[in-house]
Amino acid sequence: MLGHPLVTTGVWLAGLALLYGCWQSGGEGIVLLIPMFILMAWAGKAHDYMNGYRAWKRAWDGMAGQQPRRAARGWRKALAVVTIALTAVYLAVNVDQPGYGLSLGWMALVAGVGCAILLWRMVRRGKTTERKRRAKEHVVTVCARPVVRAPSLVAAYQAMPDYCHRLIDR
């Protein structure tokens, strides 16, 4: 339940609201931030685990001849970009308000660090070897042995040594 996208989004929004409230109140309630950050990390890990399971399930269903469902992630990224852009525009328009200039500066700093991290991950992802890439694509690896001709029962019986024949004849 904690890995569901709605629950994870709710936990993250509550954490960000608590962080904003702590910032607005001048640091009161900072004790609540520590368990909230732990809960946010827990929800993020559960969400990543569920995404991994969904990817495995899509690959598994694709092996049965079914058309694997495509992950619908694009709308989340677009929503995040639009939200951040609208917030930046709002802060830039009201920069004369006390604290808004500082918020805009922090937002620009966090966005710059976020872009740098995303760029680093994109470059790093491109450096994976072909073997690692194939290992991540295939959920199940089939190791089939080559077909070996087995001798017939009569031929196997005749190929046995004499002591085996004596033992069987008893």
N, C-alpha and C positions, 0 to 999 in steps of 0.2 A: 504494500500500500504506500509506503514511503517513497518508493521509486516511481510512482505514477507521475506523469508530467504535471498534472494539476496540483498535486500535493507538493511536489518540489517547487513549483512556481510560487505557490502560496507561502511556503516556508521562506523562500528567498525574498519575496516581497515583504513579509513580516520582519525579516531580519534587516532589510534596508530601511523600512519604516522606523524600526527601533533605533537604528544607527542615526537616522535623520533626527528623530526625537531627542536622542542623547546629545547630538550636536547643537540643537536649538535650545536645549535646557542648560547648556553650559557644562555638561559632563555628569549631570545627575543621572543615575540609572546605568552607569557604566558597568555595574556588577551584572546586570541582565545581559549585556552583550556577550560575555564569555560563554554562557550556556547556549545562547542563540547562535553564535558562530560554530559551536560544536554541532548543534542541530543542523545548521546549514551544510556543514561538511558531510555529515551523515546522510542527509538527503541527497546531496550531490553524488556521493559514492553509490547510493542505492539507485539513483537515476542512471548512472553509468553502467551499473550491473544489469539493469533492466534493458538498456539499449543494447548491450552485448547479447543478452538472451534473445531479444527481438531479431537482431542480425543473424544469430545462429538459426532461429526458427525460420526466417526467410530463406536461408541457404538450405535448410533441411527440406522445406516444402518445395524448393526448386529442384531437388534431386528426384522427387516423386513425379516429375513431369508437370507439376503445377507451375503456373506463372508466378514467380516470387513477387510479393508486394514491394513496391518501392518505398523507401523511407521518406516521409514528408517532413523535411527539416527546413525547407526554404522559407516558409512563412514565419518561423520563429526568428530567424536571422533578420528578415526584412522588418519584422515588428520591433526588434531591438534597435536596428539602425534608425527607424523612423522615430522611435521614442527618444533616443539619445539626440537626434537632430532637432526635434521639437523642443526638448529641454534646453539645448544649447542656444537655440534661437530665442527662447523666452528669457534666458539669463542674459544674452547679449542685448536684447531690447531694454531690459530693466537693469542695466549695469550700474545706474546711478543709485539704486537702492542699496542700503547698507548690507554688506555680506554677499551680494550677488556677484560682484567682481571676483571675490575670493573663490566663490563656488565655481564660477566659469573657469578660473585658472586651474583649480583642482580637477575639474572635469576634463579640461584640455590635457593635463598631465596624465590622468588615468587613461584617457583615450589614446594618447601617444604610446604609453607603455603597453596597452592592450594591442595596438597595431603592431608594435615591435615584436611582441610575443607571437601573434598570429603569423607574422612574416617569418619568424624563426622556425615555427612549426611547419609552415609550408615548405621552407627550404629543407628542413630536416626530413620531412616526409618524402621528398623527392630523392633522397640519398639512400633509401632502403634498397637492398639487393633484390634481385629477381626471385631468389629462393624464399626470402622472407615474405615478399609480396604474394607469391603463390601459396605459401603456408597459411597466410591470413585469409586468402580467398576461399580455400577449400576446408570445409568443416570436417569432412570424413575423407580419409585416404584409403583407397582400396588396394590391398597388397595381395594380388592373386598369384599363386604359384603357377608355373607353366605345367601343362598337362603332361604327366609322365605315364607312359604305358605300363600298366601292371601286368605281370605274367598271369597266365591262367592258373587255375587251381591245380590242374594236373601237372603243369610244368613246374610249379613251385614245389609240389610234393616230390617230384622226381629229382629236384635239385637239392633236396635235403641230404645231409650226411647219413651214414649207416646207423650210427647210434640213435638218431632221431627215429628212423624207421623201426628199430628194435623197441624203442620206448612206446611208440604208438601201437605197435602190434600186440603188446601185452594186454 
